[in-house]
């Protein structure tokens, strides 16, 4: 069982930055692939960025060059640095874990809201 708790969301102006954190319970964080998803009202949840246990990363085209995913295995924490935020980045952001990057979603956090004002 893995518990995931996101934090760091909030209201930011377009062009601004936010850093999301996802704290994981247990001792197997370093063995997990992790990812950040987002869901806007009326839209499906989609993968924004992912990181394997070895550190390989994936980014959706819409956030490449603006977002950076990272992990600190010593702190059991996943991060998402979001720069140059746009109004279309407004969504609920969720972290998720899985055995491999291609199969995230075994466990989910409760989400943290990101709102971008124009």
C-alpha positions as CSV (number, residue, x, y, z in Angstrom):
1,X,0.0,0.0,0.0
2,X,1.3,3.4,-1.0
3,X,-0.2,6.7,0.2
4,X,0.4,9.8,-1.9
5,X,-0.2,13.3,-0.7
6,X,0.1,16.3,-3.1
7,X,0.7,19.9,-2.1
8,X,1.9,23.1,-3.6
9,X,-1.1,24.0,-5.8
10,X,-2.6,27.5,-5.8
11,X,-3.4,30.6,-7.7
12,X,-0.7,32.1,-10.0
13,X,-0.7,34.7,-12.7
14,X,0.0,33.6,-16.3
15,X,3.7,33.4,-16.8
16,X,4.4,32.5,-13.2
17,X,5.7,29.4,-11.6
18,X,4.6,26.8,-9.1
19,X,6.2,23.7,-7.6
20,X,4.1,20.7,-6.8
21,X,5.2,18.1,-4.3
22,X,3.9,14.6,-3.8
23,X,4.9,12.9,-0.5
24,X,4.8,9.1,-0.6
25,X,4.5,6.8,2.4
26,X,6.4,3.5,2.9
27,X,9.9,2.3,1.9
28,X,9.4,1.4,-1.7
29,X,9.2,4.8,-3.3
30,X,12.6,4.4,-4.9
31,X,11.4,1.3,-6.7
32,X,8.3,3.0,-8.2
33,X,7.7,4.8,-11.4
34,X,5.9,8.1,-10.7
35,X,3.9,10.6,-12.6
36,X,1.8,13.7,-12.6
37,X,-1.6,13.8,-14.2
38,X,-4.0,16.6,-14.6
39,X,-7.7,17.0,-15.2
40,X,-9.6,20.1,-16.2
41,X,-13.4,20.4,-15.8
42,X,-15.1,18.5,-18.6
43,X,-11.9,16.9,-19.8
44,X,-10.3,13.5,-19.3
45,X,-7.4,13.0,-16.9
46,X,-4.1,12.9,-18.8
47,X,-0.5,12.3,-18.1
48,X,1.6,15.5,-17.9
49,X,5.0,14.1,-16.9
50,X,6.4,10.8,-15.6
51,X,9.7,9.6,-14.2
52,X,11.0,6.0,-14.0
53,X,12.7,4.6,-11.0
54,X,16.0,5.0,-12.9
55,X,15.3,8.7,-13.6
56,X,14.1,8.6,-17.2
57,X,11.5,11.2,-17.9
58,X,8.5,11.7,-20.1
59,X,6.6,14.9,-20.9
60,X,3.4,15.7,-22.7
61,X,4.0,17.9,-25.7
62,X,2.0,20.7,-24.1
63,X,4.4,21.1,-21.2
64,X,7.8,20.3,-22.8
65,X,10.3,23.0,-22.0
66,X,8.1,24.5,-19.3
67,X,7.6,21.7,-16.7
68,X,10.3,19.6,-15.0
69,X,9.6,16.4,-13.0
70,X,12.1,15.2,-10.4
71,X,12.2,12.9,-7.5
72,X,14.1,12.8,-4.2
73,X,14.2,9.2,-3.1
74,X,15.8,10.1,0.3
75,X,12.7,12.2,1.0
76,X,10.1,9.9,-0.7
77,X,9.0,12.9,-2.6
78,X,8.1,13.6,-6.2
79,X,8.2,17.2,-7.6
80,X,6.8,19.0,-10.6
81,X,8.3,22.4,-11.3
82,X,5.9,24.4,-13.5
83,X,7.2,27.5,-15.2
84,X,5.7,29.9,-17.8
85,X,2.2,28.8,-16.7
86,X,-0.6,29.4,-19.1
87,X,-4.4,29.6,-18.5
88,X,-4.7,26.1,-20.2
89,X,-2.6,24.6,-17.4
90,X,-5.4,25.2,-14.9
91,X,-6.5,21.9,-13.6
92,X,-6.5,19.5,-10.7
93,X,-3.1,17.8,-10.6
94,X,-2.7,14.3,-9.3
95,X,0.4,12.2,-8.6
96,X,0.3,8.5,-9.3
97,X,2.6,5.5,-8.9
98,X,3.2,2.3,-10.7
99,X,5.7,-0.5,-11.2
100,X,6.8,0.9,-14.6
101,X,6.4,4.2,-16.4
102,X,4.0,2.7,-18.9
103,X,1.6,1.5,-16.2
104,X,1.0,4.3,-13.8
105,X,-2.1,4.4,-11.6
106,X,-1.8,1.7,-9.0
107,X,-2.1,4.4,-6.4
108,X,-3.3,8.0,-6.6
109,X,-3.1,11.1,-4.5
110,X,-6.1,13.3,-3.7
111,X,-5.0,16.1,-6.0
112,X,-4.0,19.7,-5.7
113,X,-5.7,22.5,-7.6
114,X,-3.7,24.8,-9.9
115,X,-5.4,28.0,-11.1
116,X,-3.8,30.3,-13.6
117,X,-5.2,33.8,-14.0
118,X,-4.7,35.7,-17.2
